[in-house]
Amino acid sequence: MMKWEDVCQAFPEQWVLIETVRAHTNEKSERILDDIAPLKKFSNSPD
């Protein structure tokens, strides 16, 4: 499992498909992703 910051560091400037492992809803009804898992990196990420 990773945090969003970890994914950004591991895959800078790339498109990554992620799966939410754990999430919650805050008081503004926004979904907050607590833990995510990267599933696939796309080689055709835009520059």
C-alpha distance (Angstrom), angle and dihedral (degrees) to the residues before:
residue distance angle dihedral
M1 . . .
M2 3.78 . .
K3 3.77 140.4 .
W4 3.81 120.0 -122.8
E5 3.80 91.0 -105.4
D6 3.83 89.7 55.7
V7 3.81 91.6 52.5
C8 3.81 90.9 49.2
Q9 3.80 90.5 52.5
A10 3.81 94.6 44.6
F11 3.83 94.7 46.1
P12 3.82 107.4 28.3
E13 3.81 116.0 -174.3
Q14 3.82 92.0 -2.1
W15 3.80 137.1 116.4
V16 3.80 111.5 -115.4
L17 3.79 129.7 -176.9
I18 3.80 108.8 -137.3
E19 3.78 136.4 -171.1
T20 3.77 121.8 -147.1
V21 3.78 111.0 -124.3
R22 3.80 97.4 175.7
A23 3.81 130.4 6.9
H24 3.77 141.3 159.5
T25 3.81 138.8 -165.3
N26 3.80 119.0 -117.1
E27 3.81 128.3 -146.6
K28 3.83 90.3 -87.0
S29 3.83 90.5 57.6
E30 3.82 90.7 -109.7
R31 3.80 119.1 143.6
I32 3.80 111.9 -123.0
L33 3.80 117.3 -160.0
D34 3.79 107.7 -141.2
D35 3.81 99.7 174.5
I36 3.79 127.7 12.9
A37 3.78 136.8 178.7
P38 3.81 122.3 -145.2
L39 3.80 109.7 -130.5
K40 3.80 105.1 177.2
K41 3.80 139.7 3.2
F42 3.78 115.7 -145.5
S43 3.78 117.4 -135.9
N44 3.82 93.3 -156.0
S45 3.80 95.1 62.7
P46 3.81 111.5 151.4
D47 3.79 118.3 -105.4
